[in-house]
Amino acid sequence: MAAVASSSHSSTADSPLLMVKFGGFKMPGSSSPNIQDSCCFEGLYAGFQEVVYRVHEMKNAFGTNDVDHFCVQVQDYVSVLMDREKNRLKYQGNSPERAARPTMVKFMMQIAEGEELTRATLHLAMYLYDRFADCHSIPITQLWLAALCCLVIAGKLEERDAKTPKVRKLQAYLPAAATFSTRLFTELEKYILDYFKWSLLLPNAYTFLEFFALFIIDAHEERNLREIESNNNNNFLSFSLQDGHFSTRNVNTIRFFAVEVLDTLLCEEPNDDFPPSLVAASTMMLSRRVHGYCDWSERLQFITKYSKAQVLTCCQMYIQKIYESQSTKCCCSDSSYPKL
């Protein structure tokens, strides 16, 4: 039976690793996993996607005349998420299989694209994979299984029931040397859930971006947008920064670019020097700047709770450098993954 070395959440690079059996996942002094509990997510799912849907509904309910009230309501959600992001596990870079990470990223993106999974699922899956692999020594043939399992767990949390990934169907994506039994998959699923203590609903950068993207344009820019579309019978116009105009098409372009930057960052190992909320805010700044807009706004500062100086530091020291260096060679750069 192949073996996996496991460390606790609080371990450092110098901490001794504990040996666990990869087939049975029996930790020293622990009982065997309850296989029937492996897929029990009832009472756990309070998904971020549901919150985003409610926020969009709330925006429609408030209408265009109550934007300030809407901003305050959304900031309350963001404040809760910022508190929860502090509970994310730190990435230590201890995995002996770090060199295999780009392959696993591409593998997970191919499945997400092929099965039409949301980006929320993909980003959560990468968080689970990175933190789990970081504290375990896993044979390369079973690393595929770990990546697949993280994707399935994320899908159960983020996808609608009809889109939840089916294990048997996903096996078709695996190389021949990485085949596994349903029982082994179920055992690993339970083991991963126990490792994270079933605390999976932790926000990532994409979670925050979904909220921040609702406020890509500032109040005066939104007023200009309404006037333009009203005067032109909803025909979209190109904009001029000097004229202060925005069109819906340009707004979506900024939003899509920010999402693509986050996709590019998946190809890099996690950087815990900057919290996910700040990373998301920085992608917004970079996107606005690339498209010729003022890089920060009062509304974004209110929603994100980050000043322009804070966001600019992250953007310059992390986001921009990674995007410029990886966008042409990243395993994600040739992906046709659908936009939002």
N, C-alpha and C positions, 0 to 999 in steps of 0.2 A: 504494500500500500504506500503510495506516495505520501510525502509528509509536507506539512506547512509549518513554518515557524511564526508564532504570533506574539505580539507584544501588547501591553495595555495601552489605553489612550494616552496616558501621561508619560509614556516611555520616551527616552531620548535615544540618540544614535548610539550611545554607549551602553544602553541597558541590555541585559541578557534577554535573548528571545526564548519564549516558551514553545515547546514542541507540541503540535496537535496533529491528530490524524485527519488527513484531508477527506477521506471517505466517510468517517463517522463524525468528524468534528467534535470529538470529545475532549474538552479541556481537562487538565489534571484537577481532580476533585469535583468535577461537575457531573451532572446526570446526562443521559443521552437526550438528544433533542426530541421534542414532541413533533413528529412530522405533520400531524393534522393541524398544528397551529401555524404552519409556515405561510399560509395565504390568508390568515385572519386579519383583515385590515378594518373590520367593522369597529366603529368608534374612534378610529385613528384618522380617517380622512376628513380634514377640514381644509382641503387643498387651496393653494394660492390661486389656481385658475378660477375657482368659484368666487374668490374675493374679487378678482379682476372683472369677472362677468358682472358682479353686483355693482362694482364701481362704474362700469360703462352704463348700466341701467340707471344708476343714480345720476350720472351726468345728463342722460336724456331727460330724466324726471325734473332736474333743476332747470334745464333749458339754458339757452345762451345768455340769459339775463341774470343768472345767479352764479357766475363763474367763481367769485370770491368764496362763497359758501361751499361750493364744490371743492375748491382747493383746500380749505380747512378740513373737510371731511376726509379727503385723500391723505392729507398729511398725518392724520390720526392713524390711518392704516400703515403708512410708511414708518411712523414712530415705533409701532409695535414690531414691524419687521426689523428695524435697526436694533431693537433690544434682542430679538431672537438670533440675529446674525452673530452676536457675541458668543453664542453657544456652539458655533461650528467647530469641528475638530481641526486642529492645526496640522498643516502638511509639513512633515519633517524631511522628506526626500530620502527615506531609509530603504526603500524597496530595492532588492537585488535585481529586479526586472525593470528598472527604470528605462533601459534602452528599448524595451518593447512597447513603451507607452505610445509613441506615434502610430504604431501598427494597431494598437487597441483603439485609439481615437478614430482612425480611419474605419476600422471595423464597425464601431458603434454608430458612426455617421452614416455608413452604408445601410445599416439596418434601419436607422431612423428615417432615411430617405426612402428606402424601399417599402417600408410599412407605413409611411406618411405619418410618422409620430411628430408631436409638437417639439419645438425647441425647448420648451420647459422640461419635457421629459429627458431630452438629451443632456441638458446642462445639469440636471439633478443626478442623472446616471453617472456623469463624469465626476461629480463631487463624491458620490458613493464609491466609485471605483478607485479614485486617487487615494482616498483616506483608508480604504480597506487594504489595497495593495501596499500602501506605505508601511503598514505594520505586519505584513505577512510575507513569508517567502513561499512563492507558489510556482510549481513546475510550469514551464511555458505552455505545455499542452493543456493545462488546466486553467491557465490565465484567460484563455478564450471563454471558458465557462464562467469565470468570475465576472468578466466584462458583460457577458450576456445576462447573467443573473442580476447585476446592478441595473441594467437597462429594463428588465422585466419589472423589477421592484419599482423603479421610477415611473414606468408606464402605468402600473396599478394605482399610483397616487395621482398622476397628472392627466391621464387620458380618460375620455369617456368610456363607458363599458364596452361599447362596440369596437373601440380602437385599442383596447388593452392587448398588448402583445401576447400571442399564443406560443408557448414553449416549443411544441412540436413543429410548428411552422418555422420558427426561428432557427431550428437546428440546421436548416438548409444553408444557412450562411456560414456555418462552421467548416473549417478544413477537415479532411478525413481523419487526421490524427487526433482531433479534439472532440470526437463524438462522446456522448455520455448517456447514462440512463436517466429516466425521469426521477427515480428515487435519489440519485446523486444530486441532481439539480435542486430538488426539494430540500434536501439536507443542507446544501450550501445556502439556499435562500433563507432558511431559518437561522443558519449560523451568522450570516451577514446582518440580519435583523437584530439578533441578540448582540452582535458586536456593537452596533449603533444604539443599543438599548431601545430599539423601536422609535428613536427620536430622529425621524427622517424629514419632517417638514421644516427644514431650515432654509432660509432664503439664499439664493445665489444671485449673481450679477444680473442674470436675465430676469429674475423675479422683480428686481428693482426697476429694470429698464421698462418693463411693461407698465409700471406706474408713471415713471418719469416721462415716457414717450407721450403721455396724455397732455403734456405741457411743453411740447417742443417750441411752440410759439408763445410769446408773451402777450399780455392783455392788449396793448395797442396794436400789435401785429394781428391779433385775432379780429379786432374791430375792422382793420383794413381789409382782412380776408372777407369778412361778411359783406362789406360795402362793394368790393370788387365782384364777388359772385352774384350779389343782388343786382348790380347794375348791368351785368353781362349775362343775365339769365342762366347762371350756373355754368357758363362756358369757362373752362380753366384757362388762365392766362399765364404766360411766363412772367416772372417777377423781376423787379429791379431793386437792389438793396438801397440805392439812392432814393428811390420813390417810396421805400418803406412797404413794399407790397409782398405778400405771401400768397401762394396758391396751394390748394389741397395737394396737388401733384408734388410740389416742392416739399411740403411737409412730410409726405410719405417717403420721398427720396432720402430726407435726413434720417428718418426713422429706420429705413431699411439699411442704410449705411452703418448706423450704430449697431444694429443686430449683426451685420457681417463682421464688424470689428470684434464683437464678442465671440463669434464663431472662430475667428482667427486665433483669439487668445486661448481657445481650448487646446490648440496644438502645443502650447507652452505649459510647462509644469506650473502648478498653482503658486501664486505669490501672496502670502498672507501678510505682507507688509502693508497692503491696502485692503480694507474691507470691501466686500462685494458692492455695497451701496456706493462707495466712492469710485469703484471701477466703472459701475454703470453710469454714474454722473460724468465721468471722464470721457466715456465713449460718446455721450451726448455733446460734450464740448468739442471733441475732435470732429464729429460729424458736422456740427454747425460751422466750425471754422473752415473745414474743407469745402463746404458749399457756399462760403463767402458771407456768412452771417456773423453778427456779433456773437462771440463764443459763449457768453453766459447772460442770464437774464434774471430779473428780480423774482419772477415767478419760479424759475428753476431753483434759485437759491432758497426760496421759501419752502418748496416741496422737499428738496434734498437735504436741507439743513447744512449745506456746504457752501462756503464762500468761494468766490472765484479763485482766490489764491490757493485754497486747499485743492480744488479740482485741477487747477493748472499744474500743480506740483505732480500729482498722480499722472496726469496726461503726458507731461514731458518726461518723467522719469520711468514710466512703465508702458502706458498704452501706446503712445506714438512710436516709441522705439521698437516695440514688439511688432506692431502692425506694419511698419515700414520694412522691417527685416524679414518678416514671415509671410507677408501677403503674396509674394511671388513663388515661395517654395513650400508653404504650409500644406500639409496633407488635406486641409479643408479647402484650399484655394480653387481647386477644380471641381468642387462639388456643385451640383445643380439643386441643392436642397432648397425647397420652396421658401419664398419670402413670407414669413409670418403666416 
